[in-house]
C-alpha cells in the first residue's frame, strides 16, 4: 500500500510542479512539493510530517551526509542562487539542473524523499527552459550514483553535469530513432495501398 501511495503522490508532485512552471524556485516551493510527494507515507515510514526537515544526521548506503543543521540552514541560499542562475541563464539548462541536483542531494535536508524530490526539481528547472526532461532508467542507476559520488568527492559538479548531458543526448537519439522507425513503417504501409482518384465536391 505504501508503494502505491509513493507512486500516486509522485505523479501528484510532478503535476503540481509542471502546472506551475512560472513559480520561482524557493524554499517554500521545496517544502510544498515535499508535502505532496510524501503524503500518506513519511508519517508511517519515518515518523515525520510531510514537508518537515530532518532532525537527525542523514545517511544513505555508504554515504554519510554533512551535518543536517548546517545543511538545512543552507537550503534557502541554494534555492535563491539557483533561481538567480535560471533568471540570468548563466549556463546551459542541463548544467544548471545537474548542479542543483548534486548540491541538493548532498544537503539531504529531509528524512526521506530527497532523491525523488531532487529529480523532480531538476526537471522543473529544465521545463522552465522548455528543455526535455531527464529520465534516469534502471540501467543507468549505477552510472548516476558513481557520477554523483565522484562530483562530491572531487568537488567537481561538472562530473554530474556531464552525466546529465550524456543522458539527455541518449534520450533524444532514442526518440529520433523511434520517429524514423515509425515513419519508415508508415511509408511501407502506404506503398501497399492502391492510389485512387480523389473526389472533389463544389
MODELLER restraints for C-alpha pairs under 7 A, 6 or more apart:
rsr = mdl.restraints
at = mdl.atoms
rsr.add(forms.Gaussian(group=physical.xy_distance, feature=features.Distance(at['CA:2:A'], at['CA:41:A']), mean=5.99, stdev=0.5))
rsr.add(forms.Gaussian(group=physical.xy_distance, feature=features.Distance(at['CA:5:A'], at['CA:40:A']), mean=6.74, stdev=0.5))
rsr.add(forms.Gaussian(group=physical.xy_distance, feature=features.Distance(at['CA:5:A'], at['CA:41:A']), mean=6.85, stdev=0.5))
rsr.add(forms.Gaussian(group=physical.xy_distance, feature=features.Distance(at['CA:6:A'], at['CA:38:A']), mean=6.92, stdev=0.5))
rsr.add(forms.Gaussian(group=physical.xy_distance, feature=features.Distance(at['CA:6:A'], at['CA:41:A']), mean=6.91, stdev=0.5))
rsr.add(forms.Gaussian(group=physical.xy_distance, feature=features.Distance(at['CA:9:A'], at['CA:36:A']), mean=6.13, stdev=0.5))
rsr.add(forms.Gaussian(group=physical.xy_distance, feature=features.Distance(at['CA:9:A'], at['CA:37:A']), mean=4.96, stdev=0.5))
rsr.add(forms.Gaussian(group=physical.xy_distance, feature=features.Distance(at['CA:9:A'], at['CA:38:A']), mean=6.80, stdev=0.5))
rsr.add(forms.Gaussian(group=physical.xy_distance, feature=features.Distance(at['CA:9:A'], at['CA:39:A']), mean=6.80, stdev=0.5))
rsr.add(forms.Gaussian(group=physical.xy_distance, feature=features.Distance(at['CA:10:A'], at['CA:37:A']), mean=5.26, stdev=0.5))
rsr.add(forms.Gaussian(group=physical.xy_distance, feature=features.Distance(at['CA:12:A'], at['CA:36:A']), mean=6.78, stdev=0.5))
rsr.add(forms.Gaussian(group=physical.xy_distance, feature=features.Distance(at['CA:13:A'], at['CA:33:A']), mean=5.86, stdev=0.5))
rsr.add(forms.Gaussian(group=physical.xy_distance, feature=features.Distance(at['CA:13:A'], at['CA:36:A']), mean=5.53, stdev=0.5))
rsr.add(forms.Gaussian(group=physical.xy_distance, feature=features.Distance(at['CA:13:A'], at['CA:37:A']), mean=5.38, stdev=0.5))
rsr.add(forms.Gaussian(group=physical.xy_distance, feature=features.Distance(at['CA:14:A'], at['CA:120:A']), mean=6.62, stdev=0.5))
rsr.add(forms.Gaussian(group=physical.xy_distance, feature=features.Distance(at['CA:17:A'], at['CA:124:A']), mean=6.48, stdev=0.5))
rsr.add(forms.Gaussian(group=physical.xy_distance, feature=features.Distance(at['CA:18:A'], at['CA:124:A']), mean=6.66, stdev=0.5))
rsr.add(forms.Gaussian(group=physical.xy_distance, feature=features.Distance(at['CA:21:A'], at['CA:128:A']), mean=5.86, stdev=0.5))
rsr.add(forms.Gaussian(group=physical.xy_distance, feature=features.Distance(at['CA:24:A'], at['CA:83:A']), mean=6.57, stdev=0.5))
rsr.add(forms.Gaussian(group=physical.xy_distance, feature=features.Distance(at['CA:25:A'], at['CA:79:A']), mean=5.74, stdev=0.5))
rsr.add(forms.Gaussian(group=physical.xy_distance, feature=features.Distance(at['CA:25:A'], at['CA:83:A']), mean=5.50, stdev=0.5))
rsr.add(forms.Gaussian(group=physical.xy_distance, feature=features.Distance(at['CA:26:A'], at['CA:79:A']), mean=5.22, stdev=0.5))
rsr.add(forms.Gaussian(group=physical.xy_distance, feature=features.Distance(at['CA:26:A'], at['CA:80:A']), mean=6.47, stdev=0.5))
rsr.add(forms.Gaussian(group=physical.xy_distance, feature=features.Distance(at['CA:27:A'], at['CA:75:A']), mean=6.86, stdev=0.5))
rsr.add(forms.Gaussian(group=physical.xy_distance, feature=features.Distance(at['CA:27:A'], at['CA:76:A']), mean=5.55, stdev=0.5))
rsr.add(forms.Gaussian(group=physical.xy_distance, feature=features.Distance(at['CA:27:A'], at['CA:79:A']), mean=6.19, stdev=0.5))
rsr.add(forms.Gaussian(group=physical.xy_distance, feature=features.Distance(at['CA:31:A'], at['CA:51:A']), mean=4.88, stdev=0.5))
rsr.add(forms.Gaussian(group=physical.xy_distance, feature=features.Distance(at['CA:32:A'], at['CA:51:A']), mean=6.52, stdev=0.5))
rsr.add(forms.Gaussian(group=physical.xy_distance, feature=features.Distance(at['CA:34:A'], at['CA:50:A']), mean=6.35, stdev=0.5))
rsr.add(forms.Gaussian(group=physical.xy_distance, feature=features.Distance(at['CA:34:A'], at['CA:51:A']), mean=5.09, stdev=0.5))
rsr.add(forms.Gaussian(group=physical.xy_distance, feature=features.Distance(at['CA:34:A'], at['CA:117:A']), mean=6.79, stdev=0.5))
rsr.add(forms.Gaussian(group=physical.xy_distance, feature=features.Distance(at['CA:35:A'], at['CA:50:A']), mean=4.33, stdev=0.5))
rsr.add(forms.Gaussian(group=physical.xy_distance, feature=features.Distance(at['CA:35:A'], at['CA:51:A']), mean=4.47, stdev=0.5))
rsr.add(forms.Gaussian(group=physical.xy_distance, feature=features.Distance(at['CA:38:A'], at['CA:50:A']), mean=5.55, stdev=0.5))
rsr.add(forms.Gaussian(group=physical.xy_distance, feature=features.Distance(at['CA:38:A'], at['CA:113:A']), mean=6.99, stdev=0.5))
rsr.add(forms.Gaussian(group=physical.xy_distance, feature=features.Distance(at['CA:39:A'], at['CA:50:A']), mean=5.87, stdev=0.5))
rsr.add(forms.Gaussian(group=physical.xy_distance, feature=features.Distance(at['CA:42:A'], at['CA:48:A']), mean=5.91, stdev=0.5))
rsr.add(forms.Gaussian(group=physical.xy_distance, feature=features.Distance(at['CA:42:A'], at['CA:49:A']), mean=6.64, stdev=0.5))
rsr.add(forms.Gaussian(group=physical.xy_distance, feature=features.Distance(at['CA:42:A'], at['CA:50:A']), mean=6.39, stdev=0.5))
rsr.add(forms.Gaussian(group=physical.xy_distance, feature=features.Distance(at['CA:43:A'], at['CA:49:A']), mean=5.56, stdev=0.5))
rsr.add(forms.Gaussian(group=physical.xy_distance, feature=features.Distance(at['CA:46:A'], at['CA:111:A']), mean=6.99, stdev=0.5))
rsr.add(forms.Gaussian(group=physical.xy_distance, feature=features.Distance(at['CA:52:A'], at['CA:110:A']), mean=6.78, stdev=0.5))
rsr.add(forms.Gaussian(group=physical.xy_distance, feature=features.Distance(at['CA:53:A'], at['CA:109:A']), mean=5.65, stdev=0.5))
rsr.add(forms.Gaussian(group=physical.xy_distance, feature=features.Distance(at['CA:53:A'], at['CA:110:A']), mean=4.63, stdev=0.5))
rsr.add(forms.Gaussian(group=physical.xy_distance, feature=features.Distance(at['CA:53:A'], at['CA:111:A']), mean=6.61, stdev=0.5))
rsr.add(forms.Gaussian(group=physical.xy_distance, feature=features.Distance(at['CA:54:A'], at['CA:109:A']), mean=5.98, stdev=0.5))
rsr.add(forms.Gaussian(group=physical.xy_distance, feature=features.Distance(at['CA:54:A'], at['CA:110:A']), mean=4.87, stdev=0.5))
rsr.add(forms.Gaussian(group=physical.xy_distance, feature=features.Distance(at['CA:54:A'], at['CA:111:A']), mean=4.78, stdev=0.5))
rsr.add(forms.Gaussian(group=physical.xy_distance, feature=features.Distance(at['CA:56:A'], at['CA:68:A']), mean=6.67, stdev=0.5))
rsr.add(forms.Gaussian(group=physical.xy_distance, feature=features.Distance(at['CA:57:A'], at['CA:67:A']), mean=6.33, stdev=0.5))
rsr.add(forms.Gaussian(group=physical.xy_distance, feature=features.Distance(at['CA:57:A'], at['CA:68:A']), mean=5.54, stdev=0.5))
rsr.add(forms.Gaussian(group=physical.xy_distance, feature=features.Distance(at['CA:58:A'], at['CA:64:A']), mean=6.34, stdev=0.5))
rsr.add(forms.Gaussian(group=physical.xy_distance, feature=features.Distance(at['CA:58:A'], at['CA:65:A']), mean=5.63, stdev=0.5))
rsr.add(forms.Gaussian(group=physical.xy_distance, feature=features.Distance(at['CA:58:A'], at['CA:68:A']), mean=6.86, stdev=0.5))
rsr.add(forms.Gaussian(group=physical.xy_distance, feature=features.Distance(at['CA:59:A'], at['CA:65:A']), mean=5.62, stdev=0.5))
rsr.add(forms.Gaussian(group=physical.xy_distance, feature=features.Distance(at['CA:65:A'], at['CA:106:A']), mean=6.10, stdev=0.5))
rsr.add(forms.Gaussian(group=physical.xy_distance, feature=features.Distance(at['CA:65:A'], at['CA:108:A']), mean=6.98, stdev=0.5))
rsr.add(forms.Gaussian(group=physical.xy_distance, feature=features.Distance(at['CA:66:A'], at['CA:107:A']), mean=6.97, stdev=0.5))
rsr.add(forms.Gaussian(group=physical.xy_distance, feature=features.Distance(at['CA:68:A'], at['CA:109:A']), mean=6.49, stdev=0.5))
rsr.add(forms.Gaussian(group=physical.xy_distance, feature=features.Distance(at['CA:71:A'], at['CA:107:A']), mean=4.88, stdev=0.5))
rsr.add(forms.Gaussian(group=physical.xy_distance, feature=features.Distance(at['CA:71:A'], at['CA:109:A']), mean=6.43, stdev=0.5))
rsr.add(forms.Gaussian(group=physical.xy_distance, feature=features.Distance(at['CA:72:A'], at['CA:107:A']), mean=6.99, stdev=0.5))
rsr.add(forms.Gaussian(group=physical.xy_distance, feature=features.Distance(at['CA:72:A'], at['CA:109:A']), mean=5.44, stdev=0.5))
rsr.add(forms.Gaussian(group=physical.xy_distance, feature=features.Distance(at['CA:82:A'], at['CA:100:A']), mean=6.73, stdev=0.5))
rsr.add(forms.Gaussian(group=physical.xy_distance, feature=features.Distance(at['CA:93:A'], at['CA:126:A']), mean=5.83, stdev=0.5))
rsr.add(forms.Gaussian(group=physical.xy_distance, feature=features.Distance(at['CA:93:A'], at['CA:129:A']), mean=6.63, stdev=0.5))
rsr.add(forms.Gaussian(group=physical.xy_distance, feature=features.Distance(at['CA:94:A'], at['CA:126:A']), mean=6.61, stdev=0.5))
rsr.add(forms.Gaussian(group=physical.xy_distance, feature=features.Distance(at['CA:94:A'], at['CA:164:A']), mean=6.65, stdev=0.5))
rsr.add(forms.Gaussian(group=physical.xy_distance, feature=features.Distance(at['CA:94:A'], at['CA:165:A']), mean=6.47, stdev=0.5))
rsr.add(forms.Gaussian(group=physical.xy_distance, feature=features.Distance(at['CA:95:A'], at['CA:161:A']), mean=5.19, stdev=0.5))
rsr.add(forms.Gaussian(group=physical.xy_distance, feature=features.Distance(at['CA:97:A'], at['CA:122:A']), mean=4.65, stdev=0.5))
rsr.add(forms.Gaussian(group=physical.xy_distance, feature=features.Distance(at['CA:97:A'], at['CA:125:A']), mean=5.88, stdev=0.5))
rsr.add(forms.Gaussian(group=physical.xy_distance, feature=features.Distance(at['CA:97:A'], at['CA:126:A']), mean=6.50, stdev=0.5))
rsr.add(forms.Gaussian(group=physical.xy_distance, feature=features.Distance(at['CA:98:A'], at['CA:122:A']), mean=6.74, stdev=0.5))
rsr.add(forms.Gaussian(group=physical.xy_distance, feature=features.Distance(at['CA:98:A'], at['CA:160:A']), mean=6.11, stdev=0.5))
rsr.add(forms.Gaussian(group=physical.xy_distance, feature=features.Distance(at['CA:98:A'], at['CA:161:A']), mean=5.02, stdev=0.5))
rsr.add(forms.Gaussian(group=physical.xy_distance, feature=features.Distance(at['CA:98:A'], at['CA:164:A']), mean=6.23, stdev=0.5))
rsr.add(forms.Gaussian(group=physical.xy_distance, feature=features.Distance(at['CA:99:A'], at['CA:157:A']), mean=5.80, stdev=0.5))
rsr.add(forms.Gaussian(group=physical.xy_distance, feature=features.Distance(at['CA:99:A'], at['CA:161:A']), mean=6.44, stdev=0.5))
rsr.add(forms.Gaussian(group=physical.xy_distance, feature=features.Distance(at['CA:100:A'], at['CA:122:A']), mean=6.87, stdev=0.5))
rsr.add(forms.Gaussian(group=physical.xy_distance, feature=features.Distance(at['CA:101:A'], at['CA:118:A']), mean=5.43, stdev=0.5))
rsr.add(forms.Gaussian(group=physical.xy_distance, feature=features.Distance(at['CA:101:A'], at['CA:119:A']), mean=6.82, stdev=0.5))
rsr.add(forms.Gaussian(group=physical.xy_distance, feature=features.Distance(at['CA:101:A'], at['CA:122:A']), mean=5.96, stdev=0.5))
rsr.add(forms.Gaussian(group=physical.xy_distance, feature=features.Distance(at['CA:102:A'], at['CA:148:A']), mean=6.50, stdev=0.5))
rsr.add(forms.Gaussian(group=physical.xy_distance, feature=features.Distance(at['CA:102:A'], at['CA:157:A']), mean=7.00, stdev=0.5))
rsr.add(forms.Gaussian(group=physical.xy_distance, feature=features.Distance(at['CA:104:A'], at['CA:118:A']), mean=6.44, stdev=0.5))
rsr.add(forms.Gaussian(group=physical.xy_distance, feature=features.Distance(at['CA:105:A'], at['CA:114:A']), mean=6.37, stdev=0.5))
rsr.add(forms.Gaussian(group=physical.xy_distance, feature=features.Distance(at['CA:105:A'], at['CA:115:A']), mean=6.52, stdev=0.5))
rsr.add(forms.Gaussian(group=physical.xy_distance, feature=features.Distance(at['CA:105:A'], at['CA:118:A']), mean=6.48, stdev=0.5))
rsr.add(forms.Gaussian(group=physical.xy_distance, feature=features.Distance(at['CA:108:A'], at['CA:114:A']), mean=5.96, stdev=0.5))
rsr.add(forms.Gaussian(group=physical.xy_distance, feature=features.Distance(at['CA:123:A'], at['CA:133:A']), mean=5.16, stdev=0.5))
rsr.add(forms.Gaussian(group=physical.xy_distance, feature=features.Distance(at['CA:123:A'], at['CA:134:A']), mean=6.36, stdev=0.5))
rsr.add(forms.Gaussian(group=physical.xy_distance, feature=features.Distance(at['CA:126:A'], at['CA:132:A']), mean=6.68, stdev=0.5))
rsr.add(forms.Gaussian(group=physical.xy_distance, feature=features.Distance(at['CA:126:A'], at['CA:133:A']), mean=6.04, stdev=0.5))
rsr.add(forms.Gaussian(group=physical.xy_distance, feature=features.Distance(at['CA:127:A'], at['CA:133:A']), mean=6.71, stdev=0.5))
rsr.add(forms.Gaussian(group=physical.xy_distance, feature=features.Distance(at['CA:134:A'], at['CA:167:A']), mean=6.96, stdev=0.5))
rsr.add(forms.Gaussian(group=physical.xy_distance, feature=features.Distance(at['CA:134:A'], at['CA:168:A']), mean=5.96, stdev=0.5))
rsr.add(forms.Gaussian(group=physical.xy_distance, feature=features.Distance(at['CA:147:A'], at['CA:159:A']), mean=5.97, stdev=0.5))
rsr.add(forms.Gaussian(group=physical.xy_distance, feature=features.Distance(at['CA:147:A'], at['CA:160:A']), mean=5.28, stdev=0.5))
rsr.add(forms.Gaussian(group=physical.xy_distance, feature=features.Distance(at['CA:147:A'], at['CA:163:A']), mean=6.68, stdev=0.5))
rsr.add(forms.Gaussian(group=physical.xy_distance, feature=features.Distance(at['CA:148:A'], at['CA:160:A']), mean=5.68, stdev=0.5))
rsr.add(forms.Gaussian(group=physical.xy_distance, feature=features.Distance(at['CA:151:A'], at['CA:157:A']), mean=4.98, stdev=0.5))
rsr.add(forms.Gaussian(group=physical.xy_distance, feature=features.Distance(at['CA:151:A'], at['CA:159:A']), mean=5.23, stdev=0.5))
rsr.add(forms.Gaussian(group=physical.xy_distance, feature=features.Distance(at['CA:151:A'], at['CA:160:A']), mean=5.98, stdev=0.5))
